[in-house]
Structures are given as structure tokens and as C-alpha cells.
């Protein structure tokens, strides 16, 4: 489509461009836009490559932060980004003393349990609150040791893509999308143009390009359950 627009713009420069008093985009401008388009496409492919790219969410053990992280996790799955780890920041150590800290520790235990239940299956690492600000290489190394211990910081704990296609019986192809913390009432599905479908989840919208093997396929319907959206197609 962009190639067609670029060619039409070239024709316009040679025709109506000589008659109007405002400049039309030059060939260099159109080439720059094409380069940017290709770069964005490559970036998308890299970000959605679950084998080489993953996301780690960081949250504090507080109710609002947990709710926001749930939403972030849901939207990352919608956009096919692999969330493979959680880092809980500012965790109060059990050795903290004083009446004020005792009350905070009790509150924190509730939220740590909530995190464990909400994100069951994800690797969870803790970054404990320090008594001084983290500044300088030495303190950063101490923080890294606290979080990762003897493990490799670049170790990936999951390479499962939250969006995948699966071939079922009878020539049926299923698109399976992981959707944690989402209710069925929040999900809307539409058939888009040019071999796409559109998934609405809350305030977010994702246009999913279907593989060429599903070009012109019939959209049979969808089911939602156990945190997964399953969309079924039949090849023509």
C-alpha cells in the first residue's frame, strides 16, 4: 500500500505539484518514511520473538501497584509480549524492628500472598528495602546479588508466546490468546479488513494479522475461559 502511495505522490509532483503553491513530499521524504516503516516492522518482530525478548514487570507490595501490574500483564499478553518474571521492589525485610515497621510487615504479608496467588506460575524475585539510597556501583552490585543471587541475570524463565495458532481436527485452526485477569464481558472480537481480526480488551485494541494460510477463512466464533481467548477459523 505504501509503495502505491509513494508512486502516486511521484506522479503528483510531476503534475499538480507544478500548479499548487505548497510543497509536496519529495522522494527523499517518502524514502525516509519507508525506511522508518521497515524499522518499526523489524522492531515489532524482535519484541514479539518470545525466544529472544521477554518482559519483567516490577511492582511494590501494595494494592494499587498489584492491580496496575495485573492490567499491564493482561495488555502485554494482548500485544503478544512475553512476560516471564516479576520483581517485587521495596520489600521490607523480616529483621525490620519497631512498632511502625511491625504493622507494615503484617500488611506486606497480605500483599505478598496476593502477588503469589495472582501471578502463580511466574518467576518472582524480591528486592528488599535498604536503609540507604542505592547509589554507586557497590550498592548496585549488592542489589543485583539480592535479586539474582547465583543465577544468571539474563536467564529466561519462560519462552511461551501468549499468542499462538493451533491446528485442530476437521480443518479448524485456532488462535489462542492468553488473557489473565480479564473477564469475558471485557472482551470484544471483530473481523477486520485485509485478513485481520480486532480484539478489544477494556480500553485497549489489538489488530491481529492472520497468516496467509487463513486468507479468506471463515471466522467460526470464539470462546473465553480459564484466562484464554480461543478464536476458531475454517480454511476455505
HUSULCOR-V868566 format. One line per field, one symbol per residue. phi: phi as a letter, one per 20 degrees, with the letter a starting at -180 (. if undefined). psi: psi as a letter, one per 40 degrees, with the letter a starting at -180 (. if undefined). Layout:
phi->???
psi->???
This chain:
phi->.ffffffffffffedffededcfegfffffffffffgffffffffffeeffccbcdedbefcgffffffgfffffffgemdeedadceelffffefdnffffffffffgfffffffffdgoefccddffdecfecnfffffffffffelefegefeeadfffcbdbedfmmeddeddfcfmcegfedccceeelmccdddcmedccedeefffdfmffeeqbccalmcddddccfe
psi->dddddddddddddecededifiiihidddddddddddddddddddddegedehihhhhiigiddddddddddddddddefhhheiihhifhhieehiiddddddddddddddddddddfhdihhiihihieiihhiddddddddddddbeihdehhehehhehiihhaifehhhhhhhgifhideehihihaiffiihhhhbeihhhhhiideeheihhdaiihifehhhhhihi.
